[in-house]
Amino acid sequence: MTLYELLTLLASIIAIVISAVSLVRTRKLAAEQLELERITAELSRLQIKSIEDEENLKTKPQLNVAITKLGSSSHFIISNTGKGSAYKVNLELIDCKDNPLTSEVNHILPYAEMKPNSRIKLMASMHLNSPRKYQVRLNWQESSGEEVSEIYWVSR
């Protein structure tokens, strides 16, 4: 073998070694890149879910109930502090032997549509022996048609 053939063989062997090292490094980088792509896809999925949840909150009502007293008259006040309308809103007292709600409630409830930032005022006739706390169930329907029921404890 001549000197040129030996140099060519040596250069070829060095090229093969460099290619093998480069291939191993590239495979490690490719595996890391695939892991980063998987993480990016997961983050994108979570962001999309967060945006969808935010959009759903824009159409959901958030109802509250409280008892207020002004002078000698008391009222149950149902308020919608959410960003969506509530439909067929109804109030029901749970385990209440002495119902303070007046007969006008039967004409008002179920309330057809409660828009955002609106209130319903229901007259209540309280006396000295009336309970201090009431357990109240609010039922309503969301714009999606889903029936929702929540229980509140209200005190006067």
C-alpha positions as CSV (number, residue, x, y, z in Angstrom):
1,M,0.0,0.0,0.0
2,T,1.3,3.3,-0.9
3,L,1.5,6.4,1.3
4,Y,-1.4,8.0,-0.6
5,E,-3.6,5.0,-0.1
6,L,-2.8,4.9,3.6
7,L,-3.6,8.6,4.0
8,T,-6.8,8.1,2.1
9,L,-7.7,5.2,4.3
10,L,-6.9,7.1,7.4
11,A,-9.0,10.1,6.2
12,S,-11.9,7.8,5.5
13,I,-11.7,6.1,8.9
14,I,-11.6,9.6,10.6
15,A,-14.6,10.6,8.5
16,I,-16.5,7.5,9.6
17,V,-15.7,8.2,13.3
18,I,-16.8,11.8,13.0
19,S,-20.0,10.7,11.2
20,A,-20.8,8.2,13.9
21,V,-20.2,10.7,16.7
22,S,-22.4,13.2,14.8
23,L,-25.1,10.6,14.4
24,V,-25.2,9.8,18.1
25,R,-25.3,13.5,19.1
26,T,-28.0,14.2,16.5
27,R,-30.1,11.3,17.8
28,K,-29.9,12.7,21.4
29,L,-30.8,16.2,20.1
30,A,-33.7,14.7,18.1
31,A,-35.0,12.9,21.2
32,E,-34.8,16.2,23.2
33,Q,-36.6,18.0,20.4
34,L,-39.4,15.5,20.3
35,E,-39.8,15.8,24.1
36,L,-40.0,19.6,23.7
37,E,-42.5,19.3,20.9
38,R,-44.6,17.0,23.2
39,I,-44.4,19.6,26.0
40,T,-45.3,22.4,23.6
41,A,-48.3,20.5,22.4
42,E,-49.5,19.8,26.0
43,L,-49.1,23.5,26.8
44,S,-51.1,24.5,23.7
45,R,-53.9,22.0,24.7
46,L,-54.0,23.6,28.2
47,Q,-54.1,27.1,26.8
48,I,-57.0,26.2,24.5
49,K,-58.9,24.6,27.4
50,S,-58.3,27.7,29.5
51,I,-59.6,30.0,26.7
52,E,-62.7,27.7,26.2
53,D,-63.3,27.8,30.0
54,E,-63.0,31.6,29.9
55,E,-65.5,31.8,27.0
56,N,-67.9,29.6,28.9
57,L,-67.7,31.9,32.0
58,K,-68.8,34.8,29.8
59,T,-72.2,33.1,29.3
60,K,-72.7,31.7,32.8
61,P,-74.8,33.4,35.4
62,Q,-73.7,33.6,39.0
63,L,-76.6,33.8,41.4
64,N,-76.6,34.8,45.0
65,V,-79.3,35.2,47.6
66,A,-79.4,37.4,50.7
67,I,-81.9,38.8,53.2
68,T,-82.1,42.5,53.7
69,K,-84.1,44.6,56.2
70,L,-85.1,48.1,55.6
71,G,-87.1,49.6,58.5
72,S,-89.7,47.0,59.4
73,S,-89.8,45.2,56.1
74,S,-87.6,42.3,55.1
75,H,-86.8,41.0,51.6
76,F,-85.1,38.0,50.1
77,I,-82.9,39.4,47.3
78,I,-81.7,37.2,44.4
79,S,-79.0,38.8,42.4
80,N,-77.1,37.7,39.2
81,T,-73.5,38.9,39.4
82,G,-72.4,36.7,36.4
83,K,-72.0,37.6,32.8
84,G,-74.8,35.5,31.5
85,S,-78.6,35.2,31.8
86,A,-80.3,32.7,34.1
87,Y,-83.7,31.4,33.0
88,K,-86.6,30.0,35.0
89,V,-85.1,31.2,38.4
90,N,-86.9,29.7,41.4
91,L,-86.3,30.0,45.1
92,E,-87.3,27.3,47.6
93,L,-86.9,27.3,51.4
94,I,-85.6,24.0,52.8
95,D,-86.9,22.6,56.1
96,C,-88.7,25.8,57.0
97,K,-91.8,25.3,59.1
98,D,-92.6,29.0,59.3
99,N,-92.3,30.2,55.7
100,P,-91.7,34.0,55.7
101,L,-92.3,34.5,51.9
102,T,-95.5,36.3,51.1
103,S,-98.1,35.1,48.6
104,E,-96.8,37.4,45.9
105,V,-93.9,35.0,45.4
106,N,-96.2,32.6,43.6
107,H,-96.8,35.3,41.0
108,I,-93.1,36.2,40.5
109,L,-91.4,32.9,40.6
110,P,-90.3,31.1,38.5
111,Y,-88.7,34.2,37.0
112,A,-88.5,33.9,33.3
113,E,-85.1,35.6,32.6
114,M,-82.6,37.2,35.0
115,K,-80.1,39.2,33.0
116,P,-76.6,40.0,34.3
117,N,-76.4,42.6,37.1
118,S,-80.1,42.3,37.9
119,R,-82.0,41.5,41.1
120,I,-85.3,40.1,42.2
121,K,-86.8,41.4,45.5
122,L,-89.2,39.1,47.3
123,M,-91.2,40.4,50.3
124,A,-90.8,38.4,53.5
125,S,-92.8,38.7,56.6
126,M,-90.5,38.1,59.6
127,H,-91.5,38.2,63.2
128,L,-89.6,37.9,66.5
129,N,-89.8,34.1,66.6
130,S,-88.6,33.7,63.0
131,P,-85.4,31.8,62.5
132,R,-82.2,33.8,62.2
133,K,-80.9,31.5,59.4
134,Y,-82.6,30.0,56.4
135,Q,-81.5,27.3,54.0
136,V,-82.4,28.3,50.5
137,R,-82.3,26.4,47.3
138,L,-82.0,28.3,44.0
139,N,-82.9,26.5,40.8
140,W,-82.3,28.0,37.4
141,Q,-81.6,27.1,33.8
142,E,-78.5,28.3,31.9
143,S,-78.5,29.4,28.3
144,S,-77.1,26.0,27.3
145,G,-80.3,24.4,28.7
146,E,-78.4,22.9,31.7
147,E,-80.5,22.8,35.0
148,V,-78.5,24.1,38.0
149,S,-79.4,24.0,41.7
150,E,-77.4,25.5,44.5
151,I,-78.1,25.6,48.2
152,Y,-77.3,28.8,50.3
153,W,-77.5,29.6,54.0
154,V,-78.7,33.2,54.5
155,S,-79.1,35.0,57.8
156,R,-81.0,38.1,58.6
